[in-house]
Amino acid sequence: MVATAAREIGDGEVVFVGMRLPLIAFVVAKKTHAPNAVGLFENGVIRSTPAPELIYTMADPPNIKGATQCLDMLGVMSLLQSGRVHLGFLGAAEVDRFGNLNSTEVRGPKGITRLPGSGGACDIASLAQRFVALLEHSKQRLPERVSFLTSPGNGDGPNWRRRMGLPRGGPSAVITTKAVLRFGEDGEAYLASVHPGIDVDDVVQNTGWKLRVSEKPTCTPEPSAAELKAIREYDKESFWTK
């Protein structure tokens, strides 16, 4: 998942990094194919180089030391509104067939469970040029429709974003523990590739809607030696990647 996420970052792009696996993906991209990428953090930190050691929160001292800029939240989030952010990484409790995200509440046998909410995710999903979501692959996490719309993907299908006043952006990919989903012109997700050792049927059966499969679904490329080296050198104790 980390290596696949890293490949979503283009050289020279401005990227909302976030925490957990995308944090490592940014490091991998910088050390392999995207040395000129710039990382943004919601607390106002902008980095042209990765933090010199692993961080556990955005405000950890290693993320401040050597930063390109340390602004306030408004300063860094305003880059979204001006269209200068190419890519944002997001997590969620649920992602549905049109790439909408729920991080507010989920409903289960024991009732409603409240979650932390949007944070900056709604801003990123609404205003970045594209976003990528990462999550565990299961029917519960990938329902046909999210039980609460926290951050917009493609809404209910084609042209929804434009109708809602969001003329750019939207989901580019959903990277799960089993596969990579991408989105067609109709705004709906389809199976683009399966991870090594995973069957297409396994992915389809563990998705909460009738997932479309591309004519020739590929196998997600395994991490290269350089990507593995970058991951292991940065997350030495496998804190985020275990």
ABEGO torsion letter per residue (X at the ends): XAAAAAAABBBGBBBBAEBEAAAAAAAAAAABABAABBBBBAAGBBBABBBABBBABAABAAAABGBABBBBAAAAAAAAAAGABABBBBBBABBBAAGBBBAABBBBAAEBBBBAEAEAAAAAAAABABBBBBBBBBAAABBABBABBABBBAEAEBGAAAAAGBABEEBABBBBAABBBBBBAAGBBBBABBBBGBBAAAAAAABABBBBBBABBBBBBBBBAAAAAAAAAABAAGAAAX
